[in-house]
Amino acid sequence: MKIRCIASGSSGNCTYVQAGEAGILIDAGVSAKKMVDGLLGIGVEPESIDALFLTHEHTDHTGGLSVFLRKYRTPVYGTHETLQAVMHADRTGSLPPELFRSISPGRVTNVRGAEVSACYISHDAAKPVCYTVTCGKQKFAMATDLGCYDSTIVSHLEGADAVLLESNYDRDMLLVGPYPYQLKKRIMGTYGHLSNDDCSSLLVSLLHKGLRYVVLGHLSKENNLPELAYENARLTLEKNWHYTEPCPKLIVANRDVPSEAFEF
């Protein structure tokens, strides 16, 4: 597999996954130009993308969708509720409904031999999900935009060779920052986002000897620092990695520019 975070943060999200012969995008929350540039930067032609999966309908996950689809006509997958919300928000009428295909958690979507599986998550959106992509014995797991997690989500994500987990905010920065109280309450609530500490707790549940990469994503520009997120996760790995295999490589995904691609 080959993974590249084209962008990951509160201002926009898009991740490329090459799984065997399949080229997959997860979310389209940056401009179509940024999506294309991020793909071309690792030698991937945008017209080669086989499928685009949406986690939910918020603009930072769908903002570049209509422009990208007008040119590349890529099939778009998401829960029925997510796709309906995206269509409802389409003021220009430019989204082609014939490209939209509903998925259901518990059912695997096969994309040229890669298996994409969804799991419901807790967020203030219409039936949002997180995803795993499996190809042969390799597995990539990705979970952002969730206010909490449970054993079902852990079971869905576990056993991955690489995980991308939300590390949205530092609690102290959020509490003393300029956001209105109601917004702070929403971010910290069960339908909001995971903090650095929440991310580390989830990470502990996912550790196994085959884990090779840990990517921290969806960092808030106002309420977190890459250094804080990285150090929190680094200490968690240092304290809880009890295997003879090398500790996973820790990466903080960039908010505005593509991160370096990695392969396994």
C-alpha positions as a Markdown table, in Angstrom:
| # | Residue | x | y | z |
|---|---|---|---|---|
| 1 | Met | 0.0 | 0.0 | 0.0 |
| 2 | Lys | 1.0 | 3.6 | -0.5 |
| 3 | Ile | -0.6 | 6.4 | 1.5 |
| 4 | Arg | -0.4 | 10.2 | 1.1 |
| 5 | Cys | -2.3 | 12.8 | 3.1 |
| 6 | Ile | -2.9 | 15.5 | 0.7 |
| 7 | Ala | -4.3 | 17.6 | 3.5 |
| 8 | Ser | -5.6 | 16.8 | 7.0 |
| 9 | Gly | -6.9 | 19.5 | 9.3 |
| 10 | Ser | -9.9 | 21.6 | 10.3 |
| 11 | Ser | -9.5 | 23.6 | 7.0 |
| 12 | Gly | -9.6 | 20.6 | 4.6 |
| 13 | Asn | -9.1 | 16.8 | 4.4 |
| 14 | Cys | -8.1 | 14.5 | 1.6 |
| 15 | Thr | -6.1 | 11.2 | 1.7 |
| 16 | Tyr | -4.9 | 9.0 | -1.1 |
| 17 | Val | -4.7 | 5.3 | -0.7 |
| 18 | Gln | -3.1 | 3.0 | -3.3 |
| 19 | Ala | -4.1 | -0.6 | -2.5 |
| 20 | Gly | -2.9 | -3.1 | -5.0 |
| 21 | Glu | -4.3 | -1.9 | -8.3 |
| 22 | Ala | -6.9 | 0.4 | -6.7 |
| 23 | Gly | -6.5 | 4.1 | -6.4 |
| 24 | Ile | -8.8 | 5.5 | -3.7 |
| 25 | Leu | -9.4 | 9.0 | -2.3 |
| 26 | Ile | -10.9 | 9.4 | 1.2 |
| 27 | Asp | -12.7 | 12.8 | 1.4 |
| 28 | Ala | -12.4 | 15.8 | -0.9 |
| 29 | Gly | -12.2 | 18.8 | 1.4 |
| 30 | Val | -9.6 | 20.8 | -0.4 |
| 31 | Ser | -9.7 | 22.5 | -3.8 |
| 32 | Ala | -9.7 | 20.2 | -6.8 |
| 33 | Lys | -6.4 | 21.8 | -7.8 |
| 34 | Lys | -4.8 | 20.8 | -4.5 |
| 35 | Met | -6.2 | 17.3 | -4.9 |
| 36 | Val | -4.7 | 17.0 | -8.4 |
| 37 | Asp | -1.4 | 18.5 | -7.4 |
| 38 | Gly | -1.2 | 16.2 | -4.4 |
| 39 | Leu | -1.7 | 13.2 | -6.7 |
| 40 | Leu | 0.6 | 14.3 | -9.4 |
| 41 | Gly | 3.3 | 14.9 | -6.8 |
| 42 | Ile | 3.6 | 11.2 | -6.3 |
| 43 | Gly | 3.1 | 10.3 | -10.0 |
| 44 | Val | -0.6 | 9.5 | -9.8 |
| 45 | Glu | -2.9 | 10.7 | -12.6 |
| 46 | Pro | -6.2 | 12.0 | -11.2 |
| 47 | Glu | -8.2 | 10.2 | -13.9 |
| 48 | Ser | -6.8 | 6.9 | -12.5 |
| 49 | Ile | -8.7 | 7.2 | -9.2 |
| 50 | Asp | -11.2 | 4.4 | -9.0 |
| 51 | Ala | -13.3 | 5.6 | -6.1 |
| 52 | Leu | -13.8 | 8.5 | -3.7 |
| 53 | Phe | -15.2 | 7.7 | -0.2 |
| 54 | Leu | -16.7 | 10.4 | 2.0 |
| 55 | Thr | -16.6 | 10.2 | 5.7 |
| 56 | His | -19.3 | 12.9 | 6.1 |
| 57 | Glu | -20.8 | 15.9 | 4.5 |
| 58 | His | -19.0 | 18.8 | 6.2 |
| 59 | Thr | -17.3 | 21.3 | 3.9 |
| 60 | Asp | -13.8 | 20.5 | 5.1 |
| 61 | His | -14.4 | 17.0 | 3.7 |
| 62 | Thr | -16.4 | 17.8 | 0.6 |
| 63 | Gly | -15.4 | 21.3 | -0.5 |
| 64 | Gly | -13.5 | 20.3 | -3.6 |
| 65 | Leu | -15.9 | 17.5 | -4.7 |
| 66 | Ser | -18.0 | 19.2 | -7.3 |
| 67 | Val | -15.1 | 20.7 | -9.3 |
| 68 | Phe | -13.2 | 17.4 | -9.1 |
| 69 | Leu | -16.2 | 15.4 | -10.3 |
| 70 | Arg | -17.0 | 17.7 | -13.2 |
| 71 | Lys | -13.6 | 16.8 | -14.7 |
| 72 | Tyr | -12.9 | 13.3 | -13.6 |
| 73 | Arg | -16.3 | 11.6 | -13.1 |
| 74 | Thr | -15.1 | 9.5 | -10.2 |
| 75 | Pro | -17.6 | 7.2 | -8.4 |
| 76 | Val | -18.4 | 8.6 | -4.9 |
| 77 | Tyr | -19.3 | 6.4 | -2.0 |
| 78 | Gly | -20.8 | 7.3 | 1.4 |
| 79 | Thr | -23.7 | 6.5 | 3.6 |
| 80 | His | -27.1 | 7.2 | 2.1 |
| 81 | Glu | -27.5 | 10.0 | 4.6 |
| 82 | Thr | -24.2 | 11.6 | 3.8 |
| 83 | Leu | -24.8 | 11.6 | 0.1 |
| 84 | Gln | -28.2 | 13.1 | 0.6 |
| 85 | Ala | -26.8 | 15.8 | 2.7 |
| 86 | Val | -24.1 | 16.6 | 0.1 |
| 87 | Met | -26.7 | 16.7 | -2.7 |
| 88 | His | -29.0 | 19.0 | -0.5 |
| 89 | Ala | -26.1 | 21.4 | 0.0 |
| 90 | Asp | -25.3 | 21.6 | -3.7 |
| 91 | Arg | -26.5 | 25.0 | -4.6 |
| 92 | Thr | -25.2 | 24.9 | -8.1 |
| 93 | Gly | -26.8 | 21.6 | -9.2 |
| 94 | Ser | -23.4 | 20.6 | -10.5 |
| 95 | Leu | -23.0 | 17.3 | -8.6 |
| 96 | Pro | -23.9 | 14.3 | -10.9 |
| 97 | Pro | -26.2 | 12.0 | -8.8 |
| 98 | Glu | -25.4 | 9.1 | -11.1 |
| 99 | Leu | -21.9 | 8.9 | -9.6 |
| 100 | Phe | -23.2 | 8.6 | -6.0 |
| 101 | Arg | -23.3 | 5.1 | -4.5 |
| 102 | Ser | -24.5 | 4.3 | -1.0 |
| 103 | Ile | -22.6 | 2.1 | 1.4 |
| 104 | Ser | -23.5 | 0.5 | 4.7 |
| 105 | Pro | -21.3 | -0.4 | 7.6 |
| 106 | Gly | -21.0 | -4.1 | 7.8 |
| 107 | Arg | -20.9 | -4.5 | 4.1 |
| 108 | Val | -17.5 | -4.5 | 2.2 |
| 109 | Thr | -17.1 | -2.4 | -0.9 |
| 110 | Asn | -14.7 | -4.0 | -3.4 |
| 111 | Val | -12.6 | -1.6 | -5.5 |
| 112 | Arg | -10.4 | -3.5 | -7.9 |
| 113 | Gly | -9.5 | -6.1 | -5.3 |
| 114 | Ala | -9.2 | -3.7 | -2.4 |
| 115 | Glu | -11.8 | -4.0 | 0.3 |
| 116 | Val | -13.2 | -0.8 | 1.9 |
| 117 | Ser | -15.1 | -1.2 | 5.1 |
| 118 | Ala | -17.0 | 1.5 | 7.0 |
| 119 | Cys | -17.9 | 1.9 | 10.7 |
| 120 | Tyr | -20.3 | 4.5 | 12.2 |
| 121 | Ile | -18.7 | 7.1 | 14.3 |
| 122 | Ser | -20.0 | 9.8 | 16.7 |
| 123 | His | -20.0 | 13.3 | 15.1 |
| 124 | Asp | -22.5 | 16.0 | 14.5 |
| 125 | Ala | -23.2 | 15.0 | 10.9 |
| 126 | Ala | -25.6 | 12.8 | 9.0 |
| 127 | Lys | -24.4 | 9.1 | 9.6 |
| 128 | Pro | -20.7 | 9.8 | 9.5 |
| 129 | Val | -18.2 | 6.9 | 9.2 |
| 130 | Cys | -14.6 | 6.0 | 9.5 |
| 131 | Tyr | -12.9 | 3.6 | 7.0 |
| 132 | Thr | -10.4 | 0.8 | 6.7 |
| 133 | Val | -8.9 | -0.3 | 3.4 |
| 134 | Thr | -7.6 | -3.9 | 3.2 |
| 135 | Cys | -5.7 | -5.5 | 0.3 |
| 136 | Gly | -4.3 | -9.0 | 0.8 |
| 137 | Lys | -2.7 | -9.0 | 4.3 |
| 138 | Gln | -2.2 | -5.3 | 4.4 |
| 139 | Lys | -4.6 | -2.9 | 6.2 |
| 140 | Phe | -4.9 | 0.9 | 6.5 |
| 141 | Ala | -7.3 | 2.3 | 9.1 |
| 142 | Met | -8.4 | 5.9 | 9.3 |
| 143 | Ala | -10.6 | 7.6 | 11.9 |
| 144 | Thr | -11.2 | 11.4 | 12.2 |
| 145 | Asp | -14.0 | 13.6 | 13.3 |
| 146 | Leu | -15.3 | 11.6 | 16.2 |
| 147 | Gly | -16.1 | 12.9 | 19.6 |
| 148 | Cys | -15.7 | 9.5 | 21.3 |
| 149 | Tyr | -15.0 | 5.9 | 20.5 |
| 150 | Asp | -16.1 | 2.5 | 21.7 |
| 151 | Ser | -15.2 | -1.2 | 21.4 |
| 152 | Thr | -17.0 | -1.4 | 18.0 |
| 153 | Ile | -14.7 | 1.3 | 16.5 |
| 154 | Val | -11.6 | -0.2 | 18.1 |
| 155 | Ser | -12.5 | -3.6 | 16.7 |
| 156 | His | -13.0 | -2.1 | 13.3 |
| 157 | Leu | -9.6 | -0.3 | 13.3 |
| 158 | Glu | -7.4 | -2.9 | 15.0 |
| 159 | Gly | -4.9 | -5.0 | 13.2 |
| 160 | Ala | -3.8 | -2.3 | 10.8 |
| 161 | Asp | -0.3 | -1.9 | 9.4 |
| 162 | Ala | -0.9 | 1.9 | 9.5 |
| 163 | Val | -3.4 | 4.1 | 11.3 |
| 164 | Leu | -4.4 | 7.7 | 10.8 |
| 165 | Leu | -6.1 | 9.0 | 13.9 |
| 166 | Glu | -7.6 | 12.3 | 14.8 |
| 167 | Ser | -5.6 | 14.4 | 17.2 |
| 168 | Asn | -7.6 | 17.6 | 16.9 |
| 169 | Tyr | -7.0 | 19.7 | 20.0 |
| 170 | Asp | -5.0 | 20.3 | 23.1 |
| 171 | Arg | -7.5 | 20.6 | 25.9 |
| 172 | Asp | -5.6 | 23.5 | 27.7 |
| 173 | Met | -5.2 | 25.5 | 24.4 |
| 174 | Leu | -8.9 | 25.0 | 23.6 |
| 175 | Leu | -10.1 | 26.0 | 27.1 |
| 176 | Val | -8.1 | 29.3 | 27.2 |
| 177 | Gly | -8.5 | 30.1 | 23.5 |
| 178 | Pro | -10.8 | 32.6 | 21.8 |
| 179 | Tyr | -13.6 | 30.2 | 20.8 |
| 180 | Pro | -17.1 | 30.9 | 22.2 |
| 181 | Tyr | -18.1 | 28.6 | 25.1 |
| 182 | Gln | -20.7 | 26.7 | 23.0 |
| 183 | Leu | -18.2 | 25.9 | 20.3 |
| 184 | Lys | -15.7 | 24.7 | 22.9 |
| 185 | Lys | -18.4 | 22.5 | 24.4 |
| 186 | Arg | -19.3 | 21.1 | 21.0 |
| 187 | Ile | -15.6 | 20.3 | 20.2 |
| 188 | Met | -15.1 | 18.5 | 23.5 |
| 189 | Gly | -18.5 | 16.7 | 23.4 |
| 190 | Thr | -19.3 | 13.2 | 22.3 |
| 191 | Tyr | -20.2 | 14.5 | 18.8 |
| 192 | Gly | -17.2 | 16.6 | 18.4 |
| 193 | His | -13.5 | 15.7 | 18.1 |
| 194 | Leu | -10.7 | 13.7 | 19.8 |
| 195 | Ser | -8.1 | 15.6 | 21.8 |
| 196 | Asn | -4.4 | 14.7 | 21.9 |
| 197 | Asp | -5.1 | 12.7 | 25.1 |
| 198 | Asp | -8.1 | 11.0 | 23.5 |
| 199 | Cys | -6.0 | 10.1 | 20.5 |
| 200 | Ser | -3.3 | 8.6 | 22.7 |
| 201 | Ser | -5.9 | 6.5 | 24.6 |
| 202 | Leu | -7.3 | 5.1 | 21.3 |
| 203 | Leu | -3.8 | 4.5 | 20.0 |
| 204 | Val | -3.0 | 2.3 | 23.0 |
| 205 | Ser | -6.0 | 0.1 | 22.1 |
| 206 | Leu | -4.6 | -0.4 | 18.6 |
| 207 | Leu | -1.0 | -1.3 | 19.3 |
| 208 | His | 0.2 | -4.6 | 18.0 |
| 209 | Lys | 3.5 | -5.9 | 16.7 |
| 210 | Gly | 2.6 | -5.4 | 13.1 |
| 211 | Leu | 1.8 | -1.7 | 13.4 |
| 212 | Arg | 4.3 | 0.3 | 11.3 |
| 213 | Tyr | 2.9 | 3.8 | 10.9 |
| 214 | Val | 0.9 | 6.1 | 13.1 |
| 215 | Val | -0.3 | 9.3 | 11.5 |
| 216 | Leu | -1.8 | 12.1 | 13.5 |
| 217 | Gly | -4.4 | 14.0 | 11.6 |
| 218 | His | -7.1 | 16.7 | 11.6 |
| 219 | Leu | -5.2 | 19.0 | 13.9 |
| 220 | Ser | -6.9 | 22.3 | 14.7 |
| 221 | Lys | -5.1 | 25.4 | 13.6 |
| 222 | Glu | -6.3 | 27.4 | 16.6 |
| 223 | Asn | -6.3 | 24.8 | 19.3 |
| 224 | Asn | -3.3 | 22.5 | 18.8 |
| 225 | Leu | 0.3 | 22.5 | 17.7 |
| 226 | Pro | 2.0 | 19.7 | 15.7 |
| 227 | Glu | 4.7 | 19.6 | 18.4 |
| 228 | Leu | 2.2 | 19.0 | 21.2 |
| 229 | Ala | 0.3 | 16.3 | 19.3 |
| 230 | Tyr | 3.6 | 14.5 | 18.3 |
| 231 | Glu | 5.0 | 14.6 | 21.8 |
| 232 | Asn | 1.9 | 13.3 | 23.3 |
| 233 | Ala | 1.7 | 10.3 | 20.9 |
| 234 | Arg | 5.5 | 9.7 | 21.2 |
| 235 | Leu | 5.4 | 9.4 | 24.9 |
| 236 | Thr | 2.4 | 7.1 | 24.6 |
| 237 | Leu | 4.3 | 4.8 | 22.2 |
| 238 | Glu | 7.4 | 4.9 | 24.3 |
| 239 | Lys | 5.5 | 3.8 | 27.4 |
| 240 | Asn | 3.3 | 1.2 | 25.8 |
| 241 | Trp | 5.3 | -0.4 | 23.0 |
| 242 | His | 6.3 | -3.8 | 24.4 |
| 243 | Tyr | 7.2 | -5.7 | 21.3 |
| 244 | Thr | 10.6 | -6.7 | 19.9 |
| 245 | Glu | 9.6 | -5.2 | 16.5 |
| 246 | Pro | 10.6 | -1.6 | 15.8 |
| 247 | Cys | 8.3 | 1.1 | 17.2 |
| 248 | Pro | 5.9 | 2.5 | 14.6 |
| 249 | Lys | 7.0 | 5.6 | 12.7 |
| 250 | Leu | 5.1 | 8.6 | 14.0 |
| 251 | Ile | 4.0 | 11.2 | 11.5 |
| 252 | Val | 2.0 | 14.4 | 11.9 |
| 253 | Ala | -0.1 | 15.1 | 8.7 |
| 254 | Asn | 0.1 | 18.7 | 7.4 |
| 255 | Arg | -3.0 | 20.9 | 7.3 |
| 256 | Asp | -2.3 | 22.8 | 4.2 |
| 257 | Val | 0.3 | 21.0 | 2.0 |
| 258 | Pro | 0.6 | 17.3 | 1.1 |
| 259 | Ser | 2.6 | 15.1 | 3.6 |
| 260 | Glu | 5.3 | 12.8 | 2.4 |
| 261 | Ala | 3.9 | 9.5 | 1.1 |
| 262 | Phe | 4.8 | 6.3 | 2.9 |
| 263 | Glu | 4.5 | 2.7 | 1.8 |
| 264 | Phe | 4.2 | -0.7 | 3.4 |
